Amino acid sequence: MNQKAEAVEKGEAGHSEDVARVLDILSGKYRTQALSTLASLGIPDLLAAKPRRLDELVSELDCDGPRLDRLLRFTVGLGFVAFDDSTSLFSLTRVGEQLCSDALGPLATFVGSPEQWDPWARMRDSLAANDGSTPYEKTFGVDLYGYLAAHPEAAARYDVAIDSFTQQEARELCQQFDFADFESLVDVGGGQGKLLHEVLAKWPTLKGVLCDLVHVVERSKACLPKELADRITLTGGDFFESLPTGHDLYCLKHVLHNWDDERATALLTSCANAMNSGGRVLVIEAILTPDNRFDYARVMDLEMGVLTPGRVRRKPEYRQMFRAAGLSLETVVPIGSSWLLVGKR
């Protein structure tokens, strides 16, 4: 083969690879919705209990059999479900167990829900409008938290989705930070209180304060473990207006990325001013790398641009924000796919 022919062949091969890559990325919506639908129907929980035939699942779920069959076989191809030809039984794989309701199933359900999915279709409109509104506002006419306040079912999906990965991060937080020398922890914007539940269970002398919007705190009461009820204080209100004062630790877990630089810095400053002498502010966030790699932080940065006016930041930006709040950044350590940033006065 001459050099010209070789160049043409390599060019054609490269073109085919490029086409395949584009098609693979564009197919992401199919995979995401398939897993979200599987989780929302409770199929992973059913298969975790025991393998089932298609007709059994159709009967238990009262759903369209042929369409369910296609969904199941699609997820077999993704490796989340297995199928035994000899018994016609569908079963759950190890990775599929992460879609159960006690793992990441609630997060998968939320990701494919209308209140989270639909705003992504308005990203182009928000960019073109250049009027400061988010795609979420373009879709629903209100911001994320305004929508959740008015739609209890959507708020419930949001709560359990956040809880599904908060539990894991809280356990890692207990490995990375020593709470033994502190008496009280305020979870600012703590939602259902899952982080407090995990940390206080690990550190029995610690007391906690859950601080969030009034309607969020009201919902959290149903999730409060009885054994922790006398150690957790529930405080409802706007944390930009006031925070509980006189505590040792103030935690902002994935809160700063919801807000622009001015409001995020103001909130960090309020935490610094509210805490006791010798206290700490604990910030859990993703951190952008300077090399533009595709990772969790980059995904979250785009997500925040769709759902909120906020963004994910680089480490120097966090250092600057901490300084502006009167804090020095004492520690930066990994927590799963995020980071723990500890500030002190």
Long-range contacts (C-beta under 8 A, 24 or more apart in sequence): 30-74, 31-78, 32-111, 32-112, 33-112, 33-117, 34-71, 34-74, 34-75, 34-78, 35-75, 35-78, 35-80, 35-99, 35-108, 35-112, 36-108, 36-109, 36-111, 36-112, 36-113, 37-71, 37-112, 38-71, 38-75, 38-80, 38-81, 38-99, 38-108, 39-99, 39-101, 39-105, 39-106, 39-108, 39-109, 40-108, 40-109, 40-112, 40-113, 42-101, 43-72, 44-80, 44-92, 44-96, 44-97, 44-99, 44-100, 44-101, 44-105, 45-100, 45-101, 45-105, 47-81, 47-90, 47-91, 47-92, 47-96, 48-92, 48-97, 48-100, 51-84, 51-87, 51-89, 51-90, 51-91, 52-89, 52-90, 53-87, 53-88, 53-89, 53-90, 54-88, 54-90, 57-90, 103-164, 104-164, 104-165, 105-164, 106-157, 106-160, 106-161, 106-163, 106-164, 107-161, 107-164, 107-165, 109-157, 109-160, 109-161, 110-157, 110-158, 110-160, 110-161, 111-161, 113-154, 113-157, 115-140, 115-147, 115-148, 115-151, 115-154, 115-157, 115-158, 116-307, 119-306, 119-307, 120-306, 123-305, 123-306, 126-306, 132-309, 134-305, 134-306, 134-307, 134-308, 134-309, 135-305, 135-306, 135-307, 136-306, 136-307, 136-308, 143-308, 143-309, 144-307, 144-308, 145-213, 149-213, 149-215, 155-215, 155-216, 155-219, 156-219, 159-191, 159-192, 159-216, 159-219, 160-192, 162-191, 162-192, 162-194, 163-191, 163-192, 163-194, 163-223, 166-191, 166-194, 166-195, 166-198, 166-253, 167-194, 167-198, 168-336, 169-195, 169-253, 169-284, 169-335, 169-336, 169-338, 170-194, 170-195, 170-197, 170-198, 170-199, 171-198, 171-202, 172-335, 172-336, 173-198, 173-199, 173-282, 173-284, 173-335, 173-340, 174-198, 174-199, 174-202, 174-203, 176-333, 176-335, 176-340, 177-282, 177-340, 177-342, 179-203, 179-206, 179-249, 180-205, 182-206, 182-248, 182-249, 182-279, 182-280, 183-207, 183-248, 184-208, 184-209, 184-247, 184-248, 184-249, 185-209, 185-247, 185-248, 185-249, 185-250, 185-251, 186-211, 186-243, 186-244, 186-247, 186-249, 186-250, 186-251, 186-271, 186-274, 187-211, 187-251, 187-253, 188-212, 188-239, 188-243, 188-250, 188-251, 188-252, 188-255, 188-267, 188-271, 189-239, 189-252, 189-253, 189-255, 189-258, 190-220, 190-251, 190-253, 191-216, 191-220, 192-216, 192-219, 192-220, 192-223, 193-220, 193-223, 193-224, 193-232, 194-223, 195-251, 195-253, 196-228, 196-232, 197-223, 197-224, 197-225, 197-228, 200-228, 200-231, 200-232, 201-225, 201-228, 206-231, 207-231, 207-232, 207-233, 208-232, 208-233, 209-233, 209-234, 209-235, 209-244, 209-247, 210-234, 210-235, 211-235, 211-237, 211-239, 211-243, 211-244, 212-236, 212-239, 213-237, 213-238, 239-267, 239-270, 240-266, 240-267, 240-270, 243-270, 243-271, 243-274, 244-274, 245-274, 246-274, 246-276, 247-274, 247-275, 247-276, 247-279, 248-275, 248-276, 248-278, 248-279, 248-280, 249-275, 249-279, 249-280, 249-281, 249-282, 250-274, 250-275, 250-279, 250-280, 250-281, 250-282, 251-281, 251-282, 251-283, 251-284, 252-281, 252-282, 252-283, 252-284, 253-282, 253-283, 253-284, 254-284, 254-285, 254-338, 256-283, 256-285, 256-310, 256-313, 256-321, 257-285, 257-286, 257-300, 257-301, 257-304, 257-308, 257-310, 257-311, 257-312, 257-313, 258-304, 258-308, 258-309, 258-310, 259-308, 259-309, 259-310, 260-309, 260-310, 260-311, 261-317, 261-321, 264-310, 264-321, 265-321, 265-324, 265-325, 268-321, 268-322, 268-324, 268-325, 268-327, 268-343, 269-324, 269-325, 269-326, 271-325, 272-325, 272-326, 272-327, 272-343, 272-345, 273-326, 275-345, 277-345, 278-344, 279-344, 279-345, 280-330, 280-342, 280-343, 280-344, 281-325, 281-327, 281-342, 281-343, 281-344, 282-340, 282-341, 282-342, 283-318, 283-340, 283-341, 283-342, 283-343, 284-335, 284-338, 284-339, 284-340, 284-341, 285-312, 285-313, 285-318, 285-338, 285-339, 285-341, 286-312, 286-337, 286-338, 286-339, 287-312, 287-313, 287-314, 287-315, 287-318, 287-332, 287-338, 287-339, 288-312, 288-313, 288-314, 289-314, 290-314, 295-337, 296-337, 296-338, 297-337
